[in-house]
Amino acid sequence: MTDLLRVFVCTSEAVPFAKTGGLADVCGALPRALAQMGCDVRLVLPGYRTIDRGKFGFRSIGQAEVPLGADRVTVQFYESRLPDSPVPAYLIANDHSFDRQGLYGEGGRDYPDNLERFTIFGRGTLALLRHLDWAPQVVHCQDWQTGLLPVWLRVEPRDRVLAEAGTLFTVHNLAYQGLFPADRLPLTGLGAELFTPRGIEFYGKINFLKGGLVYADLLSTVSEQYAREIQTAEFGCGLEGVLRERADALVGILNGVDYGAWDPSNDPLIPARYTPDDLAGKVVCKEQLQRSLGLTVAPRIPLIGMITRLADQKGLDLVAPTIETILGRGAQFALLGSGDPAYHTLFREMGARQKGRASVTLGFDDALAHRIEAGADMFLMPSRYEPSGLNQLYSLRYGTIPIVRRTGGLADTIVDAAPDALDRGAANGFVFEPYTPEALLGAVTRALTAFQQPAAWRRLQSNGMRQDFSWKRSAARYIDAYRRVIGGRSQGARRV
């Protein structure tokens, strides 16, 4: 590619620097994939306290003053590289805003000044571009924390560096919108004329995410199914009308998998390696997982894994009333996650009652996550909604058969083991649709039955392990989206 696409990826988190969820995985992997395909891509995120600047080689490259309402705030710029890549990575540092233990909050509560914090980050991002004297063709904004960037770029005067920059705004989870009181609007530098239902107003509050939806040149979300779902009242979180109005400028691009980190043939975090042609290592991984978690060690007992945030969105309200029935049908269960304290108590007590059959680990442990993916026979994802999902894709590569609800990215990636799909060689999991405990139990029961048929189970494993959900495929679609932004082929965003 001789005409290098210049792309600036703006995010509130990215692996390996800072992570609370899947957004970080995407923003750590996508820039690498884009660079491998010939893009001039750069990455920026806030300079959180939790980022070890020495470890990652960040060096100071200057500072600037940015507006916060009538005041001016100093931000510092730091530069390094995304590890194992040529991608420049930048931090926007401001100790008052980002020298804290959490990214967005602590103790289950958001920081009350998140509007100020992410206004400073956004303003700092624009100031960094001027400092670098590097002109992006596309500013790729991620989720609500960057939602005002497309607004500023559309309604405020541009200088030479930003004169040609178009915007792509990606929604990773529509439920998180960045809502703030109306009286704080002046801090953003935006006028009252934008605080309307056609602009960034949402039921009397400022809505950062809506700013991105209304003002970006092009919109994307993280699966084709989720792009359709968020235009409905059930999944639109009050913004379905905005999304339907901009449907021609909305594309769904499924997240990819970093197979450098998630591949059982070379995973250093699992006790034995294996491939689709030789699954002996998976047997070892299961035995070691059972032993380490205090489960009965037996290769023919089906082991169901689940790595998740403990929240209703992830289907825990379906798992809670059915898990002991599932265990009673001869399965084992390994849960890793954290979230709602009520679920902490519920599953901790269940684990105590079901010693040898169930293991519950509250918190997050990356090495254990890899070991569960490798050692489990099945992986449970009964989500109420799932914009893209990554664990079902990890599970496919690890020969761990997903059991999922048909929603979002789960619908786009998992093909139910119905007879016709099995005959075509397309089946790779078990799918249910009604959001009920009974439907979940039915899908798990079908999986447990299939597990007792080794030849058919082996075909399911092979189908999944040979599928390609690499970032190369997803990055190619993002490049198409960037070219659409640059070419002005979208309808564009509305002026207010």
N, C-alpha and C positions, 0 to 999 in steps of 0.2 A: 504494500500500500504506500504509494508515494505521497499522496495528499493526506498527511496525518490528521485525523480527527482530534481536535483539542477539547478534552472533556474534563470538567472539574466536578468531582463527586463530593457533595457536601452532606455530612451525616453527623449524628450525635454519638455514634459508637461504631467501632470497627475492630474486628479481631486482627492482631493480638493485643491491641492497645487498651480497649475498653469494651465490656460486653455485659448486657443484661438479657439479650435474647437473640432471635434469628436475624434481626436487622444487622447486628455486628458480623455475623457469618457472611451475609450477603456483601456487605461493604468491605470486608477483608478479602473476599474472593473475586468479586466482579472486576475491580481495577486490575488485578493481576491478569485475568483472562483478556481484558480489553488491551492491555499492553502487549500480550503475546500475539494479539491479532493486529498489531501495528498502530494502535492509538497512542497519542500523547495524552496520557491520563494522569491526573493528580488528585490527591485526597486531602480533605480537611475535616477536622473534628475539634471539639473543645479540649483545652489543656487541663483535664481533670487531675486532681491530686493523685488518683490511683494509677496514673500512667507513669511508669518509671522512665524518666527522660534519659537518664544515664544508660540504663540497660538497652534502650532502643536507639541510642545515638542521636538524640535530638540536640540541636545547637541553636542558639539564639540568632535570628537574622534581622531583628529590628522591632520596632513598635510603631503604634499610631494612636491617635485619638479618634474616637468614634462617638456619634451622638447618642444620647439616651434622654429623650425629651429635650429639655432646655439645657441639660448638662452635657459635659464631655467626659468620656471614660477612656482610660489608657488600656490598650491591649498589647500583649507581646506576641511576637511571631516566632515559632520554632519550626525547624525543618529537619527531616530525616528521610528514610526510605521505608516503604512497606517491606518487611523482611522477605528475603528470597525473591525480590523483584526489582525492576528499575523504577518503580512508581514513587515519585516524591510524595511524602506525607507531611502535612503541616498541622500544628496545633495553634489554636487561638486561646491565649492564656489571659486570665484576669483573676487574680487571687480571690477577690471578694466574691466572684461568681462561681469559681470552679475549684477552689481549694477546700473541698469538702469530701466526706467519706463516700457519699453516694453520687450517682449520675443525675438522677431526677428527684430523689428524695431519700428519706431514711425512716426506718420503723414503720413501713407501710404507708407513709404519708408523703405526698409530693411537697417539694420545697415551695413555700408561698410566693417566692420571687422568681418562679420559672419564666414568667413573661420577660422580666428584666434580663435574666441569664441568657435566654436564647435570642432575645433582641440583640444583646451585646455580641453573641456568637455570630449572628447573621451579619450585623454591621461590620464586625471584625473580618468576616470572610470577604466582603466587598473591599475593605481596606487592604487586605492581604493581596488581592489580585492587582490592585494599583501599585502596591509595593513591589510585587514581582515583575511588573510590566509585562505580563503574559496574558494574552487575550484568548479566553476560552470561546469556542464556538457554541458549546452547550454547558450550562450549569445544571448538573443533575442533582436535584434536591430530594431528600429522603424523609418522609414522615413529617409530623406536625412541627417538630423542632426547627425545621428549615422552611416552614410554610410561608413566611413573610418575604423570603428572597424573591420569588416570582412577583410579588406585589410591588416591592421597591423597584425592581427592574422594569416593571411596566409603567409605573406612575411617576417615578422620579427621573430627573434629567440624567443622562448617561454621559460618561466621559469616553475618551478614545479607547481605553482598554475594554470597556464593557459595551461598546457601541453595537457590536454584532451578536452578542451572546443571546442565544435562545434558552428556554428553560424546559426541562422535563421534570415533572413532579411524580414521584413514586409513592404509592400508598402501600405500606406493609401491613397495617391493621387499622381499619377505619374506625374502630371503637375508641382509639386514642386520638383525641382531636386538639388538645391544647386550648382549653376554655378558660377565659380570664374576665374579670369584671370590666365593664365598659369604661369606668372612670380612669382606667390605666392606658387607654388608647393613646394619649399624647406621648407616652414614653416610646411608642413605636415610631413616632415621627409621621404617622399617617393622619390625614385629615378626617373630620367628621363626615365628609361626603362619601367616604368609603364604608362607613358604619351603617350599612343598609342591608336588607335581605338580598339584594343583588351583589353585595360586596362581602365583607368579612363578619357581618353581624349574624348571630345565631341565637335566637331566643333571648335577646338582650345582652348577650355576652360576645366578647371577641373570640373568634375561632381561627386559630393559626392554620389548621389543616384546610379549612374552607378557603383561606387565602390562596393556598397552593392550587386547590381544585379550580378556583374561578380564574386565576390570573396566569397560570402556567401555559406555555404554548402547546404542550402535549402532556397527557396524563398516562401513567401506567400503574398496574398493580401486579401482584406476584403469582397469578395464575389466570388462565382464560375463564375458568368457571367462576372464580371470585369476581372477575370483572363484570360478569353477568349478574351475580348475586347482589352486589352492592348497589345495583340499580333498582332493587326491590325494597319494599317497606320492611321485610323481615330482617334484612342484613344491611340496609342503608344507613342505619344509625341517625336518621333524620336528614341525611344529605342525599337521599336517593333522587330527589328532584334535580339537584345540581348535577348529579352524575348522569342522569338521563338526558339532560339538556346538552351535556358535553360528550355524549356517547360516541360521536364520530371522532373525538380526540382522545379516546380512552382505549388502551391496548392492554392485554394480559400477557405477561411474560413469566413463565414458570422459573422459580429459583433453581439454580444448579447445585451440584454437589462438588465439593473440593475433594476429589479422589486422592489427592496427595495426603490428605489427613484421614480419609474414611475409605479404606480399602483393606480387606482382610489378608490380601496377599503380601502387604508390607507394613501393616499396622504395628508399631512398636509397643502399643499399650495392651495388647492381648497376649495370652500365654502361648498361642500357637498360630501359625499362619495357615491359610488355606485358599483354594481357588475353586471355580465352578467344576473343574475336572477332578479335584481331589479334596473332599470334605473331611478328611480324617482330622484335620486341625480343629474343625468346628466341634467335633466330639470332645476333644481335649478342653476346648474353651468352655463347653457346657459343664463338664465335670468340675473344672476348677471354679466356675461361677457358683455352682451348687454348693461346693465345699466351703468357699469363702463366705457365702451368705447364710450358712447354717441350714441349707435345704437338704432334704434327703438326696443322696447321690445315686441317681438311677437314670441311665440314658433313655429309657423308653417312657419316662414320665414327661409329658409335655410341659415345657416351661414358657410361660407368657411374661414378657418384659414390658415395662412402661416407664418412660422417662418424660416427665411433663411438669408444667406448672400446675399446682393443685388448685384448680378453679373450675367453676361450672362450665366455662367456655370449652374446656378440654374434655368434657364429658364425664367428669368425676361424679356428677350426680346420677349418672347411669351405672358407673362402676360400683359405687358404694352399696347399692341394694342387691347387686348380683354377684359380687366377687366371692362370697363364701359359698354360694351355689356352684360357681365355676370350680372352686377348689374341691367341693364335694364330688364333682364329676371326674376327679383324678388329676387335675392340673396343679402346677405350681405357679407362683406369682412373685415377680421381683419388681418392686416399685422404687424409683429414684425421683425425687422432686421436692419442691417446697411451694408454699403459697398460703392459702386460706388456713388460718389456725384451726378452724373447725375440722378441716380435712386432716390436718396433722394429728389431731386427737383421734379421729375416727380410724385412720389407717394404722396408727401406732397401736391402738387397742386391738384391731383386727389381727395385726402381725403377732401380738402376744398370744392371742387365742389359737393361732394357726402355725405354731412353731413347726419347722420342718417342711411346711407347705408354702409359707409366705415370708418374704423378706421386705421390710420397709426401711428405706434410707432417706431421711429428711435432710434436705440441703442439695448441694450439687457437687459432683465429683467427676471431672472429665474422664479420668482413667476408668472409673466404674461405668460410666456411660458407654465407653467403647467395649468394655467387657460384657455388659448386658446385651449390646447389639450383636456381639459375636457369640455369646453363650446361650441366648434364648432361642427357642424354636419359633415363637410367634411374637409379634409386637402389636400392642393395643393402642389405637388412636381413635376413640369414639367421639370426636370433637363436635360440639354444637356448630361451630364454624371454624374453618382453618384456611386462612388466606392462601398459603402455599404449602407449608409443611416441609420439613427436612428429614425428620426421623423415619418417615415411611420410605424415603429414598435411601437413607443409610441402611435401613433394614433390608431392602431389596439387594443391595450390594453384598450384605453379610449373610444372605441365605436365610434370613429371619422373616417369616411370612407375615405381612401386615394384615391386621384386622381393623378396618376403618369404617367410618360413616361416610356416605357419599355427599361430600360438600367440598367446595373450594378446590385447593390443590390435591386433596385426597381423591376427589372425583376424576381429576385430570390424569392421575398417575397409576391408580390401582384398578385392575380389571378383575372382577369377581370370578371365582373358580366355579362358574356355572358350566354345565356339560359342553355347550357349544364353544365357549371360550377355551376350555381345556382341550377340546379337539383341535382348535385352531392354533394352539400353542401360545395364546395371548394371555391366559390367566396368570396372575401373579399375587393374588391375595383373596381376602374375604371381605365383602362389602355389604353393609346394611344401610337402609335409608331412614325409616321412621325414627324420630328421636325419642325412643322408649327403652326402658330396661329389657323388655321382652325381645325387641329387635336385636339389641346387643347380644343378649344371651343366645339367640338363634344363630347369629354369625359365629360366635365362639364355639357353639356346639358343632356346627358344620366343620370348623377348623380342627377341633379335637377328633372328630370322626376321620377326617382326611389324614391326620397325622398317623393313624393306625394303618395306613396304606403306603408303605415306604416308597414304592415305585412312583406312585402319583405325586407324593410329597416331594420326591427328588426332582420331578419335572417342574413343579412350581418353583422350587429353589433355583433351578437352572434358568428358568425364564427370567426371574428377577435379577439374578446375578449378572446376566449378560446384557441387561439394558444399559443404555448410555444416557444418564442425566447430568453429564458434565457441564461445567460452566462455559465451555466452548460453544455449545449450542445456544445457551441463553445469551451469551455475550454477542453472538451474531445477530440475534433479534434486537438487542439493545442498540447495536450499531445501525440497524435499519431505522430504529426509532430516532436516533440522533440525526440521521440524514433527513428524516422527515421533518424534524424541528428546523434544521438548517435550511432545507428547501422551502419551508413555509407552506407545506402541503396540508397542514392541519387547518382547521377553521379559525384557530387562534382563540385567545381568551377575551373575555368581555371587558370593556372599559366601563367604569361606573360613573 
